[in-house]
Each structure stands twice: as structure tokens, then as C-alpha cells.
């Protein structure tokens, strides 16, 4: 990723926090899938089989990303919109940028 900015909001619980364990478990499975793909390449498996696994990995990452985006919109953006002002504009811009990155 080329984005080097980090948004830490210690006073605000992030929207995904209630599903944190679910996200972590899913990400652990994704890590395993990525290692499995590496092993397939090392073992010189059939190209189409590797591409099929890459497609599954991409879908799994998309599912996590969309879940995080939904949580962000439902919590962080809604809270900021209620507060109004610069914070609302900032959160909306962040959400728009995140969506743009996901659809590239």
C-alpha cells in the first residue's frame, strides 16, 4: 500500500470492534490461503488451479474490505455526520477515497 497516513482515534471505538475476533479469524484464514498459493507455485502446480485459488483469496479479501467499509460507514461516518463540521467532511472524504481504492 502506498498510503502512509495512519488514523488513530484513541478516544473513539472503531466500528469493527464488535466483530474484531471474526475479522482476525478471517484474516488468519486468508494468510493461510496466501501461504497455500505460494506452496502451489513452489510445487509447480497447474496454472489454472493457482489462478482459482488467487480468485478465492481476492474474494475473501474483498469480503473483509467491504465489511470494514460497512462498519466504518455505519459507525465512524454516521457519528461524524451527526457531529457535523470539518469532522463530517473529513470522514466522508476518507470513505469516498477508500471506496475509490477498492474499485480500482
N, C-alpha and C positions, 0 to 999 in steps of 0.2 A: 504494500500500500504506500502511496506517496503522500498521504495526508499525515502531517507530523503534529497536528494540533491534538490536544487532549482536553476533554471537557470533564473535569472532576467537580462534582457538586456534592460536597460532603454533607450539607445540610438538607439535601433532598434525596429521598429514596427513589431509585430508578424504577421505571415501570415493570421491568422484567424481574424485579427482586422476588416476587411471589412465586415465580417459575424458575428461579435460579438453578435449583437442583436438576430440573428437567432439561434446561439448556446445557448444563455441564455434562450430563449423561449423554445427551445427543452429540455434543462436541467430541466427547471421548470416542463415541462410535465412529464419528467422521474421521478422527485421527487414525483409527484402526483401518477404515476403508482406504485412506491415503497410503498407509503403510502396505496394505494389501496390493494396491496398484503398483507401488514401487517393486514389490516382490514379483508381481506378474511380469514387469519389464525385465527384471533381473533374470527371471526364468525363461525369458523369450517366449512368452505366451502369445497366442494368436491376436493380431491387431484388433479385430472386432470385439473380442472378449474384453480387452483392455478399454476400448472406447465405451463399451457398455457399462463398465464399472466407473469410468470417468463421468458418464452421464448420470449415474446413480449418485455419485459424490456431489456433482453440481446441483442436483435436485435437493439433496439433503442440506447443502449449504444455503440454497435459496429458501428452503423452509425455515431454517433458523433465522436468516436475514429478515424474511417477511414477518416472522413472529416478533422479532425485536423491533422492527419498524412499527408494527401494530401497537405493541406495548408503549413505544415512545409517543406515538400519536395520541393514544388513549390517556396517558398519564402526563408526561412532560409537556407536550404541546397544549393539551387541554388546560392544565394548570397555568401555563404561561399565558394562554389566551384569556383566561379569567382574570389574571393579574393585569393584562394589557401592557401598553407602552413598549419600550425597547425590548424587554424580555420576550414579549409575544412575537415581535418581528424577528428577533434572533432565532427563536425556536422554529418558527415557520420556515425561515431561510435554511436552517440546518436540515429540517425534514425534506424540503424540496431538493437540496443538494444530495442528501442520502438516497432519495428516490432516483435522481438522475444517475448516480453512480451504479445503482442496482440494475437499471435498464440498459446500461451501455453494453 
